[in-house]
């Protein structure tokens, strides 16, 4: 009885592919022509929504602590002389969000790692606004609760704008040299 013979072509080891060439080194991009840009309309719509969230956090913080629990807070600067603590926190929170959005937009257009720089800037700002009430008052409870509201506003602004940037940053093709 003859057994069928399976013929399989053996790979030809003499015809190996040459190794892939080394990747070309990146050419530096001048700050005047960065590789990242931002979808400005969507970015600023997200920034406006972030400002609304920050304002609502400030407003609710004051309502909860001062109106419900009757704890006097250390108010933030009343930039527009509204005479209202709720308005001061809401306006200051919205201003923080819009300023942070402006900084982030500039970082996207000008720095090589905009989110890393934005993270560091926001971390330092959040720490500063969280401890600032302790410099303005000797009432530790009022300062701690005011710092907590500031902390929540700062973390919300930071996380929301980081998410907005993640959805609106667009990579442009590298310039031809």
N, C-alpha and C positions, 0 to 999 in steps of 0.2 A: 504494500500500500504506500502510495506516495503522499507525503504530507505537503500541504500547500506552503509555499515559502513566502513569507511576508517580506517585502522589500521596502525598507524605509530609507529614504535618502539621509545619509549622515551629514550633519552640518559640516561645511567646509571651514575648517579652522584657519586656513591660510588666508582667507579674505575677511579680515577683521575691519571694523569701521574705525577710522581714526578718532582719537579722543576729541571731545568737543573743545573748541577753542576757549581760551579764557575770556570771560565777559569783558567788554570794554569798560574802562573806568568811567565813572560818571563825570560829566562836565559840570562844574559848579554853575548854578543859576544865580544871576544877580538879583538883589532884592527888588530891583525895578521890574523884573520879569519873573515873578514866582510861578511855580508850577501849580499852585492851588488857587482856586477862586471859590466864590460862594454864590449860590443862587440867592441874590439879594432879597427878592420879594418874599420868598418862603422863609428865609432867615429872619427878616424883620417882623414877619407875621408871628413866627415862633417867639421872638423877643417880646413882642407886645403881649402875647398870651402869658409869657413868663412874668412880665410886669404885673399883669392882672392877678396871677397866683400869688406873687410876693405881696401885693397890696392886700389881698384877702387874708393872707396869713397874719399880717400885722393887725388888721382890723379885728379878726377873730381872737387873736391873742389878748388884745386890750379888752374886748367884750368878756372873754372868759375870766381873766384874772381880776379886772377892776369891777366889772358889773356883777358877775356871778359870785366870785369869791371875796369881793371887797378888799382886794390887795392893791395898794397904790404902787404903780410901776414908776420906773425912772424913764421919763419920756425921751425920745430921740429929739434931735434939733427940729424945731418947727420951721422948716425952710420957707414956707409961704405964709407964715403968721396966721394960721387958721384958728388958733386958740383951742383946737380939739386934739386930744391925744390920739384918738382913733384915726383922724385925718393925717396927723403927723406920721404915724407908723405906716399907714397905707401909702402916702405920698413918698416917704423915704424908701420904702420897699420897692416901689415902682421905679424910682430914680436909680436905686442900686441895680436893678435888673437891666435898665436901659444903658447905664454906664458900662456894666459888665458886657452887655451885648456889643457895644461899640468897641471895647477893648478886644473882645474875641474876634470881631470882624477885622480889625487892624492886624491882629496876630495871624489870622488866616492868610491875609494878603502879604505879610512881610516876613514871617519867621519860618524856619525849616520844620519845627515841630510845634505847631500852634496849640494843640490840645495839652501838651505837657506844660508849656509856659502858662496857659490859662489855668490849669490845675493848681500850679504853685501860686499864682497870683490870687486865685479865689481862696485857697487854703489860708493864706496870710490875711486876706480881708475878712474872712469868716472868723478867724481867731480874734482879730482886732475888734470887730463889732460885737463879738460875744463878751469880751472883757471890758469894753468901754464903759458900760453902766457902773462898774465898780469904781471907776475914776470919778464919776459924777455924784455918787451917793455913798453914805456910810451905812445905809440900811441894806444889810447883806441879802435879806429875802427879796426885797424889791429889785436889787441889782441882779440877783441870780435869775429871777423870773424874766426880767427885761432882757438879760443876756440870752436866755433860752429862746425868747421870741426872735431876737436878732439871729441866733444860731439857726433856727428853723428857716427863717427868710433866706439867709446866706446859702444854706445847703440846698434849698429848693431852687434858688437862682442858678447855682453851680450845676446841679444835676440836670435841670431842664435845658439850660443853654448848651451843655455838653451833648445832650441828646439832639438838640436842634442842629448843632454843628455837624454831628454824625450823619444827619440826613440831608444837609445842604452844602457840604463841602464837595467841590467838583475838581477833579484832577485835570489839568490842561495838558496837552501833549508837550513834551520837552521841546525847547527851541532848537532849531537846526543851526548847527555851527559849521 
